[in-house]
Amino acid sequence: MNWIQKCLLSIRSFAASKAGPQPTSPSSSASSTPNSTPAPSTTKPVAASKPSLPPESKPSQWQADPRSERNLATVQPQLQRLGRELLRRLAEEGLTFKVTSGNRTKEEQAALYAQGRTKPGPIVTWTMKSRHIGGRAIDLTLFSGKNPIWESRHYETAGRIGEELGLVWGGRWKKSPDKPHFELPAA
């Protein structure tokens, strides 16, 4: 007996004790059995079904995490749609990817380009003419909880799905592969 059934049985017992003796069959009446107690039920309690939400309150479709949504909001509408679909398909595979970069200004790109060259840190970009400028590219990062994972075979899965959607995947670039990078094809 599950807890819902136990609760229903307790409620019925409580209600019966407050109402006084009840007839035990349709042919008996309260007056014909004044001092009788209700017979134990021989039927099993009906399992309560989960309440269903009205259609308008059910989630209509999968949604990206807030960080991804903020970054997707900065890129072109076509890339927003494709980026969400890519994240949704990756989630179906059990993978947690987030959009960690969207549109960049020329100044932001210049600062990234300086990293590892004239500023401390590893080199993270190889161009000043990134497709991020103008909102035509996104970067996805794989996460395990709150921790980013930079090296994983799952980037290959993301690349395959992104290419199926018609995106250009930076993981295919010969000179400097960029597995987290996805962009719209050249116009």
Secondary structure as UniProt FT lines:
FT   HELIX           3..19
FT   TURN            26..27
FT   TURN            30..32
FT   TURN            34..35
FT   HELIX           55..57
FT   HELIX           66..72
FT   TURN            73..74
FT   HELIX           77..92
FT   TURN            93..94
FT   STRAND          97..101
FT   HELIX           106..114
FT   TURN            116..118
FT   TURN            131..132
FT   TURN            134..135
FT   STRAND          137..144
FT   TURN            145..146
FT   STRAND          147..149
FT   HELIX           154..164
FT   TURN            165..166
FT   STRAND          168..169
FT   HELIX           170..172
FT   TURN            179..180
FT   STRAND          181..183
//
